[in-house]
Amino acid sequence: MTAKELREYALELGGIVGVHGMNKEELLAAIKAGLGISEESGAKLFAKEVHEVKGHIRGLKTKRQEARGAGDKKKVASLRRRISRLKKKTRRLAAAG
């Protein structure tokens, strides 16, 4: 929504004073407070999932070390790609949350 639409919505809600002097972030905060919506931290929402994925990554890293010791280049490359994808997943979860 644009700031103009947010101002109109805040006026319809009522109980919010100084709507025309607020910027978009202030309007969003005021509307959330008016509706009783709490702000939750993004990192906490997916923290459990990130922890599980990182544990899986640690397991794959040990398998990769074993494959390196055995000289299995195909398996090393496969595990490297899987680890990379899982790392990207953790970053996306942390950013989205």
mmCIF file as gemmi writes it, N, C-alpha and C atoms, coordinates in Angstrom:
data_model
loop_
_atom_site.group_PDB
_atom_site.id
_atom_site.type_symbol
_atom_site.label_atom_id
_atom_site.label_alt_id
_atom_site.label_comp_id
_atom_site.label_asym_id
_atom_site.label_entity_id
_atom_site.label_seq_id
_atom_site.pdbx_PDB_ins_code
_atom_site.Cartn_x
_atom_site.Cartn_y
_atom_site.Cartn_z
_atom_site.occupancy
_atom_site.B_iso_or_equiv
_atom_site.pdbx_formal_charge
_atom_site.auth_seq_id
_atom_site.auth_asym_id
_atom_site.pdbx_PDB_model_num
ATOM 1 N N . MET Axp A 1 ? 0.835 -1.179 0 1 0 ? 1 A 1
ATOM 2 C CA . MET Axp A 1 ? 0 0 0 1 0 ? 1 A 1
ATOM 3 C C . MET Axp A 1 ? 0.881 1.244 0 1 0 ? 1 A 1
ATOM 4 N N . THR Axp A 2 ? 0.339 2.274 -0.566 1 0 ? 2 A 1
ATOM 5 C CA . THR Axp A 2 ? 1.071 3.533 -0.565 1 0 ? 2 A 1
ATOM 6 C C . THR Axp A 2 ? 0.803 4.264 0.746 1 0 ? 2 A 1
ATOM 7 N N . ALA Axp A 3 ? 1.591 5.291 0.996 1 0 ? 3 A 1
ATOM 8 C CA . ALA Axp A 3 ? 1.418 6.071 2.223 1 0 ? 3 A 1
ATOM 9 C C . ALA Axp A 3 ? 0.043 6.741 2.239 1 0 ? 3 A 1
ATOM 10 N N . LYS Axp A 4 ? -0.403 7.163 1.069 1 0 ? 4 A 1
ATOM 11 C CA . LYS Axp A 4 ? -1.715 7.822 0.972 1 0 ? 4 A 1
ATOM 12 C C . LYS Axp A 4 ? -2.832 6.848 1.357 1 0 ? 4 A 1
ATOM 13 N N . GLU Axp A 5 ? -2.748 5.62 0.864 1 0 ? 5 A 1
ATOM 14 C CA . GLU Axp A 5 ? -3.755 4.609 1.2 1 0 ? 5 A 1
ATOM 15 C C . GLU Axp A 5 ? -3.697 4.255 2.689 1 0 ? 5 A 1
ATOM 16 N N . LEU Axp A 6 ? -2.482 4.202 3.227 1 0 ? 6 A 1
ATOM 17 C CA . LEU Axp A 6 ? -2.328 3.903 4.652 1 0 ? 6 A 1
ATOM 18 C C . LEU Axp A 6 ? -2.932 5.011 5.51 1 0 ? 6 A 1
ATOM 19 N N . ARG Axp A 7 ? -2.778 6.257 5.083 1 0 ? 7 A 1
ATOM 20 C CA . ARG Axp A 7 ? -3.362 7.386 5.824 1 0 ? 7 A 1
ATOM 21 C C . ARG Axp A 7 ? -4.884 7.267 5.842 1 0 ? 7 A 1
ATOM 22 N N . GLU Axp A 8 ? -5.454 6.951 4.67 1 0 ? 8 A 1
ATOM 23 C CA . GLU Axp A 8 ? -6.898 6.801 4.585 1 0 ? 8 A 1
ATOM 24 C C . GLU Axp A 8 ? -7.383 5.67 5.487 1 0 ? 8 A 1
ATOM 25 N N . TYR Axp A 9 ? -6.671 4.566 5.48 1 0 ? 9 A 1
ATOM 26 C CA . TYR Axp A 9 ? -7.039 3.418 6.301 1 0 ? 9 A 1
ATOM 27 C C . TYR Axp A 9 ? -6.938 3.754 7.786 1 0 ? 9 A 1
ATOM 28 N N . ALA Axp A 10 ? -5.891 4.493 8.158 1 0 ? 10 A 1
ATOM 29 C CA . ALA Axp A 10 ? -5.707 4.884 9.561 1 0 ? 10 A 1
ATOM 30 C C . ALA Axp A 10 ? -6.829 5.813 10.01 1 0 ? 10 A 1
ATOM 31 N N . LEU Axp A 11 ? -7.273 6.705 9.125 1 0 ? 11 A 1
ATOM 32 C CA . LEU Axp A 11 ? -8.376 7.592 9.46 1 0 ? 11 A 1
ATOM 33 C C . LEU Axp A 11 ? -9.669 6.811 9.648 1 0 ? 11 A 1
ATOM 34 N N . GLU Axp A 12 ? -9.865 5.766 8.824 1 0 ? 12 A 1
ATOM 35 C CA . GLU Axp A 12 ? -11.064 4.94 8.951 1 0 ? 12 A 1
ATOM 36 C C . GLU Axp A 12 ? -11.069 4.177 10.276 1 0 ? 12 A 1
ATOM 37 N N . LEU Axp A 13 ? -9.892 3.741 10.704 1 0 ? 13 A 1
ATOM 38 C CA . LEU Axp A 13 ? -9.796 3.009 11.969 1 0 ? 13 A 1
ATOM 39 C C . LEU Axp A 13 ? -10.176 3.887 13.144 1 0 ? 13 A 1
ATOM 40 N N . GLY Axp A 14 ? -9.734 5.127 13.109 1 0 ? 14 A 1
ATOM 41 C CA . GLY Axp A 14 ? -9.994 6.043 14.209 1 0 ? 14 A 1
ATOM 42 C C . GLY Axp A 14 ? -9.043 5.769 15.376 1 0 ? 14 A 1
ATOM 43 N N . GLY Axp A 15 ? -8.921 6.71 16.254 1 0 ? 15 A 1
ATOM 44 C CA . GLY Axp A 15 ? -8.066 6.547 17.415 1 0 ? 15 A 1
ATOM 45 C C . GLY Axp A 15 ? -6.604 6.828 17.139 1 0 ? 15 A 1
ATOM 46 N N . ILE Axp A 16 ? -6.24 7.097 15.903 1 0 ? 16 A 1
ATOM 47 C CA . ILE Axp A 16 ? -4.856 7.398 15.547 1 0 ? 16 A 1
ATOM 48 C C . ILE Axp A 16 ? -4.78 8.894 15.231 1 0 ? 16 A 1
ATOM 49 N N . VAL Axp A 17 ? -3.95 9.606 15.963 1 0 ? 17 A 1
ATOM 50 C CA . VAL Axp A 17 ? -3.857 11.055 15.831 1 0 ? 17 A 1
ATOM 51 C C . VAL Axp A 17 ? -2.578 11.409 15.072 1 0 ? 17 A 1
ATOM 52 N N . GLY Axp A 18 ? -2.643 12.433 14.234 1 0 ? 18 A 1
ATOM 53 C CA . GLY Axp A 18 ? -1.471 12.927 13.515 1 0 ? 18 A 1
ATOM 54 C C . GLY Axp A 18 ? -1.117 12.108 12.297 1 0 ? 18 A 1
ATOM 55 N N . VAL Axp A 19 ? -2.117 11.543 11.652 1 0 ? 19 A 1
ATOM 56 C CA . VAL Axp A 19 ? -1.905 10.644 10.515 1 0 ? 19 A 1
ATOM 57 C C . VAL Axp A 19 ? -1.213 11.362 9.36 1 0 ? 19 A 1
ATOM 58 N N . HIS Axp A 20 ? -1.585 12.608 9.111 1 0 ? 20 A 1
ATOM 59 C CA . HIS Axp A 20 ? -1.045 13.306 7.94 1 0 ? 20 A 1
ATOM 60 C C . HIS Axp A 20 ? 0.418 13.693 8.099 1 0 ? 20 A 1
ATOM 61 N N . GLY Axp A 21 ? 0.921 13.695 9.32 1 0 ? 21 A 1
ATOM 62 C CA . GLY Axp A 21 ? 2.32 14.037 9.546 1 0 ? 21 A 1
ATOM 63 C C . GLY Axp A 21 ? 3.246 12.823 9.637 1 0 ? 21 A 1
ATOM 64 N N . MET Axp A 22 ? 2.683 11.641 9.484 1 0 ? 22 A 1
ATOM 65 C CA . MET Axp A 22 ? 3.475 10.416 9.636 1 0 ? 22 A 1
ATOM 66 C C . MET Axp A 22 ? 3.995 9.922 8.291 1 0 ? 22 A 1
ATOM 67 N N . ASN Axp A 23 ? 5.168 9.274 8.355 1 0 ? 23 A 1
ATOM 68 C CA . ASN Axp A 23 ? 5.652 8.615 7.141 1 0 ? 23 A 1
ATOM 69 C C . ASN Axp A 23 ? 5.128 7.179 7.127 1 0 ? 23 A 1
ATOM 70 N N . LYS Axp A 24 ? 5.501 6.414 6.108 1 0 ? 24 A 1
ATOM 71 C CA . LYS Axp A 24 ? 4.935 5.09 5.909 1 0 ? 24 A 1
ATOM 72 C C . LYS Axp A 24 ? 5.216 4.139 7.076 1 0 ? 24 A 1
ATOM 73 N N . GLU Axp A 25 ? 6.457 4.13 7.578 1 0 ? 25 A 1
ATOM 74 C CA . GLU Axp A 25 ? 6.809 3.236 8.672 1 0 ? 25 A 1
ATOM 75 C C . GLU Axp A 25 ? 6.019 3.574 9.941 1 0 ? 25 A 1
ATOM 76 N N . GLU Axp A 26 ? 5.877 4.869 10.211 1 0 ? 26 A 1
ATOM 77 C CA . GLU Axp A 26 ? 5.123 5.289 11.386 1 0 ? 26 A 1
ATOM 78 C C . GLU Axp A 26 ? 3.655 4.923 11.247 1 0 ? 26 A 1
ATOM 79 N N . LEU Axp A 27 ? 3.125 5.071 10.035 1 0 ? 27 A 1
ATOM 80 C CA . LEU Axp A 27 ? 1.733 4.69 9.795 1 0 ? 27 A 1
ATOM 81 C C . LEU Axp A 27 ? 1.52 3.2 10.024 1 0 ? 27 A 1
ATOM 82 N N . LEU Axp A 28 ? 2.427 2.387 9.498 1 0 ? 28 A 1
ATOM 83 C CA . LEU Axp A 28 ? 2.309 0.94 9.68 1 0 ? 28 A 1
ATOM 84 C C . LEU Axp A 28 ? 2.352 0.566 11.155 1 0 ? 28 A 1
ATOM 85 N N . ALA Axp A 29 ? 3.261 1.187 11.889 1 0 ? 29 A 1
ATOM 86 C CA . ALA Axp A 29 ? 3.371 0.899 13.318 1 0 ? 29 A 1
ATOM 87 C C . ALA Axp A 29 ? 2.097 1.315 14.056 1 0 ? 29 A 1
ATOM 88 N N . ALA Axp A 30 ? 1.553 2.464 13.698 1 0 ? 30 A 1
ATOM 89 C CA . ALA Axp A 30 ? 0.339 2.945 14.359 1 0 ? 30 A 1
ATOM 90 C C . ALA Axp A 30 ? -0.856 2.057 14.022 1 0 ? 30 A 1
ATOM 91 N N . ILE Axp A 31 ? -0.963 1.629 12.773 1 0 ? 31 A 1
ATOM 92 C CA . ILE Axp A 31 ? -2.069 0.755 12.371 1 0 ? 31 A 1
ATOM 93 C C . ILE Axp A 31 ? -1.953 -0.599 13.069 1 0 ? 31 A 1
ATOM 94 N N . LYS Axp A 32 ? -0.738 -1.141 13.136 1 0 ? 32 A 1
ATOM 95 C CA . LYS Axp A 32 ? -0.544 -2.42 13.826 1 0 ? 32 A 1
ATOM 96 C C . LYS Axp A 32 ? -0.907 -2.297 15.304 1 0 ? 32 A 1
ATOM 97 N N . ALA Axp A 33 ? -0.527 -1.18 15.918 1 0 ? 33 A 1
ATOM 98 C CA . ALA Axp A 33 ? -0.862 -0.975 17.327 1 0 ? 33 A 1
ATOM 99 C C . ALA Axp A 33 ? -2.372 -0.843 17.495 1 0 ? 33 A 1
ATOM 100 N N . GLY Axp A 34 ? -3.018 -0.161 16.555 1 0 ? 34 A 1
ATOM 101 C CA . GLY Axp A 34 ? -4.465 0.012 16.615 1 0 ? 34 A 1
ATOM 102 C C . GLY Axp A 34 ? -5.223 -1.293 16.447 1 0 ? 34 A 1
ATOM 103 N N . LEU Axp A 35 ? -4.686 -2.179 15.629 1 0 ? 35 A 1
ATOM 104 C CA . LEU Axp A 35 ? -5.331 -3.477 15.398 1 0 ? 35 A 1
ATOM 105 C C . LEU Axp A 35 ? -4.895 -4.529 16.407 1 0 ? 35 A 1
ATOM 106 N N . GLY Axp A 36 ? -3.877 -4.228 17.19 1 0 ? 36 A 1
ATOM 107 C CA . GLY Axp A 36 ? -3.391 -5.184 18.185 1 0 ? 36 A 1
ATOM 108 C C . GLY Axp A 36 ? -2.458 -6.242 17.62 1 0 ? 36 A 1
ATOM 109 N N . ILE Axp A 37 ? -1.817 -5.93 16.506 1 0 ? 37 A 1
ATOM 110 C CA . ILE Axp A 37 ? -0.867 -6.858 15.888 1 0 ? 37 A 1
ATOM 111 C C . ILE Axp A 37 ? 0.504 -6.588 16.488 1 0 ? 37 A 1
ATOM 112 N N . SER Axp A 38 ? 1.15 -7.643 16.98 1 0 ? 38 A 1
ATOM 113 C CA . SER Axp A 38 ? 2.467 -7.463 17.588 1 0 ? 38 A 1
ATOM 114 C C . SER Axp A 38 ? 3.569 -7.69 16.558 1 0 ? 38 A 1
ATOM 115 N N . GLU Axp A 39 ? 4.652 -6.978 16.753 1 0 ? 39 A 1
ATOM 116 C CA . GLU Axp A 39 ? 5.821 -7.138 15.885 1 0 ? 39 A 1
ATOM 117 C C . GLU Axp A 39 ? 6.64 -8.304 16.405 1 0 ? 39 A 1
ATOM 118 N N . GLU Axp A 40 ? 6.873 -9.316 15.552 1 0 ? 40 A 1
ATOM 119 C CA . GLU Axp A 40 ? 7.706 -10.432 15.951 1 0 ? 40 A 1
ATOM 120 C C . GLU Axp A 40 ? 9.013 -10.367 15.189 1 0 ? 40 A 1
ATOM 121 N N . SER Axp A 41 ? 10.059 -10.739 15.856 1 0 ? 41 A 1
ATOM 122 C CA . SER Axp A 41 ? 11.37 -10.717 15.225 1 0 ? 41 A 1
ATOM 123 C C . SER Axp A 41 ? 11.45 -11.798 14.173 1 0 ? 41 A 1
ATOM 124 N N . GLY Axp A 42 ? 12.018 -11.465 13.015 1 0 ? 42 A 1
ATOM 125 C CA . GLY Axp A 42 ? 12.115 -12.416 11.926 1 0 ? 42 A 1
ATOM 126 C C . GLY Axp A 42 ? 13.032 -13.58 12.225 1 0 ? 42 A 1
ATOM 127 N N . ALA Axp A 43 ? 14.123 -13.319 12.914 1 0 ? 43 A 1
ATOM 128 C CA . ALA Axp A 43 ? 15.095 -14.377 13.17 1 0 ? 43 A 1
ATOM 129 C C . ALA Axp A 43 ? 14.508 -15.448 14.087 1 0 ? 43 A 1
ATOM 130 N N . LYS Axp A 44 ? 13.607 -15.065 14.975 1 0 ? 44 A 1
ATOM 131 C CA . LYS Axp A 44 ? 13.054 -16.018 15.918 1 0 ? 44 A 1
ATOM 132 C C . LYS Axp A 44 ? 12.009 -16.92 15.281 1 0 ? 44 A 1
ATOM 133 N N . LEU Axp A 45 ? 11.357 -16.461 14.222 1 0 ? 45 A 1
ATOM 134 C CA . LEU Axp A 45 ? 10.307 -17.258 13.612 1 0 ? 45 A 1
ATOM 135 C C . LEU Axp A 45 ? 10.834 -18.567 13.037 1 0 ? 45 A 1
ATOM 136 N N . PHE Axp A 46 ? 11.983 -18.531 12.392 1 0 ? 46 A 1
ATOM 137 C CA . PHE Axp A 46 ? 12.523 -19.711 11.734 1 0 ? 46 A 1
ATOM 138 C C . PHE Axp A 46 ? 13.796 -20.227 12.41 1 0 ? 46 A 1
ATOM 139 N N . ALA Axp A 47 ? 14.041 -19.815 13.634 1 0 ? 47 A 1
ATOM 140 C CA . ALA Axp A 47 ? 15.288 -20.19 14.309 1 0 ? 47 A 1
ATOM 141 C C . ALA Axp A 47 ? 15.411 -21.701 14.463 1 0 ? 47 A 1
ATOM 142 N N . LYS Axp A 48 ? 14.31 -22.364 14.761 1 0 ? 48 A 1
ATOM 143 C CA . LYS Axp A 48 ? 14.351 -23.814 14.951 1 0 ? 48 A 1
ATOM 144 C C . LYS Axp A 48 ? 14.691 -24.51 13.639 1 0 ? 48 A 1
ATOM 145 N N . GLU Axp A 49 ? 14.067 -24.063 12.549 1 0 ? 49 A 1
ATOM 146 C CA . GLU Axp A 49 ? 14.334 -24.666 11.245 1 0 ? 49 A 1
ATOM 147 C C . GLU Axp A 49 ? 15.78 -24.435 10.812 1 0 ? 49 A 1
ATOM 148 N N . VAL Axp A 50 ? 16.273 -23.239 11.043 1 0 ? 50 A 1
ATOM 149 C CA . VAL Axp A 50 ? 17.657 -22.921 10.684 1 0 ? 50 A 1
ATOM 150 C C . VAL Axp A 50 ? 18.607 -23.832 11.456 1 0 ? 50 A 1
ATOM 151 N N . HIS Axp A 51 ? 18.32 -24.044 12.735 1 0 ? 51 A 1
ATOM 152 C CA . HIS Axp A 51 ? 19.157 -24.907 13.567 1 0 ? 51 A 1
ATOM 153 C C . HIS Axp A 51 ? 19.164 -26.343 13.026 1 0 ? 51 A 1
ATOM 154 N N . GLU Axp A 52 ? 17.991 -26.836 12.617 1 0 ? 52 A 1
ATOM 155 C CA . GLU Axp A 52 ? 17.904 -28.197 12.067 1 0 ? 52 A 1
ATOM 156 C C . GLU Axp A 52 ? 18.687 -28.321 10.766 1 0 ? 52 A 1
ATOM 157 N N . VAL Axp A 53 ? 18.554 -27.336 9.896 1 0 ? 53 A 1
ATOM 158 C CA . VAL Axp A 53 ? 19.252 -27.372 8.607 1 0 ? 53 A 1
ATOM 159 C C . VAL Axp A 53 ? 20.758 -27.309 8.817 1 0 ? 53 A 1
ATOM 160 N N . LYS Axp A 54 ? 21.197 -26.488 9.766 1 0 ? 54 A 1
ATOM 161 C CA . LYS Axp A 54 ? 22.632 -26.391 10.029 1 0 ? 54 A 1
ATOM 162 C C . LYS Axp A 54 ? 23.174 -27.703 10.588 1 0 ? 54 A 1
ATOM 163 N N . GLY Axp A 55 ? 22.381 -28.401 11.384 1 0 ? 55 A 1
ATOM 164 C CA . GLY Axp A 55 ? 22.793 -29.719 11.859 1 0 ? 55 A 1
ATOM 165 C C . GLY Axp A 55 ? 22.955 -30.696 10.71 1 0 ? 55 A 1
ATOM 166 N N . HIS Axp A 56 ? 22.042 -30.616 9.752 1 0 ? 56 A 1
ATOM 167 C CA . HIS Axp A 56 ? 22.129 -31.463 8.56 1 0 ? 56 A 1
ATOM 168 C C . HIS Axp A 56 ? 23.385 -31.123 7.753 1 0 ? 56 A 1
ATOM 169 N N . ILE Axp A 57 ? 23.703 -29.842 7.669 1 0 ? 57 A 1
ATOM 170 C CA . ILE Axp A 57 ? 24.907 -29.4 6.949 1 0 ? 57 A 1
ATOM 171 C C . ILE Axp A 57 ? 26.155 -29.983 7.615 1 0 ? 57 A 1
ATOM 172 N N . ARG Axp A 58 ? 26.194 -29.956 8.944 1 0 ? 58 A 1
ATOM 173 C CA . ARG Axp A 58 ? 27.348 -30.518 9.649 1 0 ? 58 A 1
ATOM 174 C C . ARG Axp A 58 ? 27.53 -31.998 9.335 1 0 ? 58 A 1
ATOM 175 N N . GLY Axp A 59 ? 26.419 -32.721 9.268 1 0 ? 59 A 1
ATOM 176 C CA . GLY Axp A 59 ? 26.485 -34.141 8.923 1 0 ? 59 A 1
ATOM 177 C C . GLY Axp A 59 ? 27.011 -34.352 7.513 1 0 ? 59 A 1
ATOM 178 N N . LEU Axp A 60 ? 26.56 -33.514 6.587 1 0 ? 60 A 1
ATOM 179 C CA . LEU Axp A 60 ? 27.019 -33.621 5.2 1 0 ? 60 A 1
ATOM 180 C C . LEU Axp A 60 ? 28.5 -33.277 5.077 1 0 ? 60 A 1
ATOM 181 N N . LYS Axp A 61 ? 28.957 -32.34 5.904 1 0 ? 61 A 1
ATOM 182 C CA . LYS Axp A 61 ? 30.376 -31.973 5.851 1 0 ? 61 A 1
ATOM 183 C C . LYS Axp A 61 ? 31.262 -33.135 6.282 1 0 ? 61 A 1
ATOM 184 N N . THR Axp A 62 ? 30.812 -33.9 7.285 1 0 ? 62 A 1
ATOM 185 C CA . THR Axp A 62 ? 31.612 -35.072 7.685 1 0 ? 62 A 1
ATOM 186 C C . THR Axp A 62 ? 31.618 -36.123 6.586 1 0 ? 62 A 1
ATOM 187 N N . LYS Axp A 63 ? 30.461 -36.306 5.912 1 0 ? 63 A 1
ATOM 188 C CA . LYS Axp A 63 ? 30.409 -37.252 4.791 1 0 ? 63 A 1
ATOM 189 C C . LYS Axp A 63 ? 31.321 -36.797 3.656 1 0 ? 63 A 1
ATOM 190 N N . ARG Axp A 64 ? 31.364 -35.483 3.44 1 0 ? 64 A 1
ATOM 191 C CA . ARG Axp A 64 ? 32.216 -34.946 2.386 1 0 ? 64 A 1
ATOM 192 C C . ARG Axp A 64 ? 33.687 -35.221 2.696 1 0 ? 64 A 1
ATOM 193 N N . GLN Axp A 65 ? 34.074 -35.058 3.962 1 0 ? 65 A 1
ATOM 194 C CA . GLN Axp A 65 ? 35.451 -35.347 4.365 1 0 ? 65 A 1
ATOM 195 C C . GLN Axp A 65 ? 35.793 -36.818 4.138 1 0 ? 65 A 1
ATOM 196 N N . GLU Axp A 66 ? 34.858 -37.704 4.461 1 0 ? 66 A 1
ATOM 197 C CA . GLU Axp A 66 ? 35.08 -39.132 4.241 1 0 ? 66 A 1
ATOM 198 C C . GLU Axp A 66 ? 35.237 -39.43 2.749 1 0 ? 66 A 1
ATOM 199 N N . ALA Axp A 67 ? 34.416 -38.787 1.926 1 0 ? 67 A 1
ATOM 200 C CA . ALA Axp A 67 ? 34.489 -39.004 0.476 1 0 ? 67 A 1
ATOM 201 C C . ALA Axp A 67 ? 35.814 -38.474 -0.073 1 0 ? 67 A 1
ATOM 202 N N . ARG Axp A 68 ? 36.292 -37.362 0.488 1 0 ? 68 A 1
ATOM 203 C CA . ARG Axp A 68 ? 37.598 -36.83 0.056 1 0 ? 68 A 1
ATOM 204 C C . ARG Axp A 68 ? 38.706 -37.823 0.385 1 0 ? 68 A 1
ATOM 205 N N . GLY Axp A 69 ? 38.618 -38.397 1.577 1 0 ? 69 A 1
ATOM 206 C CA . GLY Axp A 69 ? 39.621 -39.38 1.982 1 0 ? 69 A 1
ATOM 207 C C . GLY Axp A 69 ? 39.601 -40.608 1.09 1 0 ? 69 A 1
ATOM 208 N N . ALA Axp A 70 ? 38.424 -40.982 0.624 1 0 ? 70 A 1
ATOM 209 C CA . ALA Axp A 70 ? 38.29 -42.146 -0.246 1 0 ? 70 A 1
ATOM 210 C C . ALA Axp A 70 ? 38.628 -41.809 -1.698 1 0 ? 70 A 1
ATOM 211 N N . GLY Axp A 71 ? 38.705 -40.523 -2.019 1 0 ? 71 A 1
ATOM 212 C CA . GLY Axp A 71 ? 39.044 -40.091 -3.374 1 0 ? 71 A 1
ATOM 213 C C . GLY Axp A 71 ? 37.869 -40.12 -4.334 1 0 ? 71 A 1
ATOM 214 N N . ASP Axp A 72 ? 36.652 -40.066 -3.824 1 0 ? 72 A 1
ATOM 215 C CA . ASP Axp A 72 ? 35.452 -40.106 -4.656 1 0 ? 72 A 1
ATOM 216 C C . ASP Axp A 72 ? 35.055 -38.678 -5.054 1 0 ? 72 A 1
ATOM 217 N N . LYS Axp A 73 ? 35.539 -38.242 -6.219 1 0 ? 73 A 1
ATOM 218 C CA . LYS Axp A 73 ? 35.331 -36.857 -6.64 1 0 ? 73 A 1
ATOM 219 C C . LYS Axp A 73 ? 33.86 -36.556 -6.941 1 0 ? 73 A 1
ATOM 220 N N . LYS Axp A 74 ? 33.138 -37.525 -7.515 1 0 ? 74 A 1
ATOM 221 C CA . LYS Axp A 74 ? 31.73 -37.298 -7.836 1 0 ? 74 A 1
ATOM 222 C C . LYS Axp A 74 ? 30.914 -37.059 -6.566 1 0 ? 74 A 1
ATOM 223 N N . LYS Axp A 75 ? 31.156 -37.869 -5.572 1 0 ? 75 A 1
ATOM 224 C CA . LYS Axp A 75 ? 30.414 -37.728 -4.323 1 0 ? 75 A 1
ATOM 225 C C . LYS Axp A 75 ? 30.78 -36.424 -3.619 1 0 ? 75 A 1
ATOM 226 N N . VAL Axp A 76 ? 32.044 -36.03 -3.683 1 0 ? 76 A 1
ATOM 227 C CA . VAL Axp A 76 ? 32.476 -34.766 -3.078 1 0 ? 76 A 1
ATOM 228 C C . VAL Axp A 76 ? 31.753 -33.595 -3.744 1 0 ? 76 A 1
ATOM 229 N N . ALA Axp A 77 ? 31.68 -33.615 -5.067 1 0 ? 77 A 1
ATOM 230 C CA . ALA Axp A 77 ? 31.015 -32.534 -5.795 1 0 ? 77 A 1
ATOM 231 C C . ALA Axp A 77 ? 29.526 -32.501 -5.468 1 0 ? 77 A 1
ATOM 232 N N . SER Axp A 78 ? 28.907 -33.667 -5.393 1 0 ? 78 A 1
ATOM 233 C CA . SER Axp A 78 ? 27.489 -33.746 -5.066 1 0 ? 78 A 1
ATOM 234 C C . SER Axp A 78 ? 27.216 -33.19 -3.668 1 0 ? 78 A 1
ATOM 235 N N . LEU Axp A 79 ? 28.02 -33.595 -2.716 1 0 ? 79 A 1
ATOM 236 C CA . LEU Axp A 79 ? 27.842 -33.113 -1.347 1 0 ? 79 A 1
ATOM 237 C C . LEU Axp A 79 ? 28.114 -31.624 -1.231 1 0 ? 79 A 1
ATOM 238 N N . ARG Axp A 80 ? 29.102 -31.143 -1.98 1 0 ? 80 A 1
ATOM 239 C CA . ARG Axp A 80 ? 29.412 -29.711 -1.956 1 0 ? 80 A 1
ATOM 240 C C . ARG Axp A 80 ? 28.202 -28.903 -2.442 1 0 ? 80 A 1
ATOM 241 N N . ARG Axp A 81 ? 27.561 -29.375 -3.511 1 0 ? 81 A 1
ATOM 242 C CA . ARG Axp A 81 ? 26.384 -28.67 -4.035 1 0 ? 81 A 1
ATOM 243 C C . ARG Axp A 81 ? 25.22 -28.714 -3.035 1 0 ? 81 A 1
ATOM 244 N N . ARG Axp A 82 ? 25.026 -29.868 -2.4 1 0 ? 82 A 1
ATOM 245 C CA . ARG Axp A 82 ? 23.942 -29.977 -1.417 1 0 ? 82 A 1
ATOM 246 C C . ARG Axp A 82 ? 24.179 -29.056 -0.231 1 0 ? 82 A 1
ATOM 247 N N . ILE Axp A 83 ? 25.423 -28.996 0.223 1 0 ? 83 A 1
ATOM 248 C CA . ILE Axp A 83 ? 25.762 -28.106 1.335 1 0 ? 83 A 1
ATOM 249 C C . ILE Axp A 83 ? 25.517 -26.656 0.938 1 0 ? 83 A 1
ATOM 250 N N . SER Axp A 84 ? 25.914 -26.309 -0.272 1 0 ? 84 A 1
ATOM 251 C CA . SER Axp A 84 ? 25.726 -24.943 -0.751 1 0 ? 84 A 1
ATOM 252 C C . SER Axp A 84 ? 24.241 -24.575 -0.795 1 0 ? 84 A 1
ATOM 253 N N . ARG Axp A 85 ? 23.407 -25.491 -1.305 1 0 ? 85 A 1
ATOM 254 C CA . ARG Axp A 85 ? 21.969 -25.222 -1.368 1 0 ? 85 A 1
ATOM 255 C C . ARG Axp A 85 ? 21.367 -25.053 0.023 1 0 ? 85 A 1
ATOM 256 N N . LEU Axp A 86 ? 21.816 -25.893 0.953 1 0 ? 86 A 1
ATOM 257 C CA . LEU Axp A 86 ? 21.284 -25.786 2.315 1 0 ? 86 A 1
ATOM 258 C C . LEU Axp A 86 ? 21.732 -24.492 2.995 1 0 ? 86 A 1
ATOM 259 N N . LYS Axp A 87 ? 22.94 -24.054 2.724 1 0 ? 87 A 1
ATOM 260 C CA . LYS Axp A 87 ? 23.404 -22.779 3.278 1 0 ? 87 A 1
ATOM 261 C C . LYS Axp A 87 ? 22.55 -21.636 2.752 1 0 ? 87 A 1
ATOM 262 N N . LYS Axp A 88 ? 22.24 -21.693 1.45 1 0 ? 88 A 1
ATOM 263 C CA . LYS Axp A 88 ? 21.376 -20.662 0.864 1 0 ? 88 A 1
ATOM 264 C C . LYS Axp A 88 ? 19.997 -20.694 1.512 1 0 ? 88 A 1
ATOM 265 N N . LYS Axp A 89 ? 19.514 -21.896 1.817 1 0 ? 89 A 1
ATOM 266 C CA . LYS Axp A 89 ? 18.213 -22.04 2.454 1 0 ? 89 A 1
ATOM 267 C C . LYS Axp A 89 ? 18.212 -21.386 3.834 1 0 ? 89 A 1
ATOM 268 N N . THR Axp A 90 ? 19.292 -21.579 4.598 1 0 ? 90 A 1
ATOM 269 C CA . THR Axp A 90 ? 19.352 -20.963 5.923 1 0 ? 90 A 1
ATOM 270 C C . THR Axp A 90 ? 19.371 -19.446 5.821 1 0 ? 90 A 1
ATOM 271 N N . ARG Axp A 91 ? 20.086 -18.93 4.836 1 0 ? 91 A 1
ATOM 272 C CA . ARG Axp A 91 ? 20.117 -17.473 4.664 1 0 ? 91 A 1
ATOM 273 C C . ARG Axp A 91 ? 18.736 -16.941 4.281 1 0 ? 91 A 1
ATOM 274 N N . ARG Axp A 92 ? 18.031 -17.671 3.409 1 0 ? 92 A 1
ATOM 275 C CA . ARG Axp A 92 ? 16.687 -17.24 3.018 1 0 ? 92 A 1
ATOM 276 C C . ARG Axp A 92 ? 15.731 -17.279 4.206 1 0 ? 92 A 1
ATOM 277 N N . LEU Axp A 93 ? 15.822 -18.332 5.014 1 0 ? 93 A 1
ATOM 278 C CA . LEU Axp A 93 ? 14.956 -18.438 6.186 1 0 ? 93 A 1
ATOM 279 C C . LEU Axp A 93 ? 15.216 -17.307 7.171 1 0 ? 93 A 1
ATOM 280 N N . ALA Axp A 94 ? 16.476 -16.996 7.375 1 0 ? 94 A 1
ATOM 281 C CA . ALA Axp A 94 ? 16.825 -15.921 8.308 1 0 ? 94 A 1
ATOM 282 C C . ALA Axp A 94 ? 16.325 -14.576 7.79 1 0 ? 94 A 1
ATOM 283 N N . ALA Axp A 95 ? 16.42 -14.364 6.479 1 0 ? 95 A 1
ATOM 284 C CA . ALA Axp A 95 ? 15.978 -13.091 5.906 1 0 ? 95 A 1
ATOM 285 C C . ALA Axp A 95 ? 14.459 -12.99 5.857 1 0 ? 95 A 1
ATOM 286 N N . ALA Axp A 96 ? 13.794 -14.099 5.608 1 0 ? 96 A 1
ATOM 287 C CA . ALA Axp A 96 ? 12.342 -14.084 5.466 1 0 ? 96 A 1
ATOM 288 C C . ALA Axp A 96 ? 11.629 -13.964 6.801 1 0 ? 96 A 1
ATOM 289 N N . GLY Axp A 97 ? 12.245 -14.53 7.821 1 0 ? 97 A 1
ATOM 290 C CA . GLY Axp A 97 ? 11.576 -14.686 9.096 1 0 ? 97 A 1
ATOM 291 C C . GLY Axp A 97 ? 11.313 -13.463 9.838 1 0 ? 97 A 1
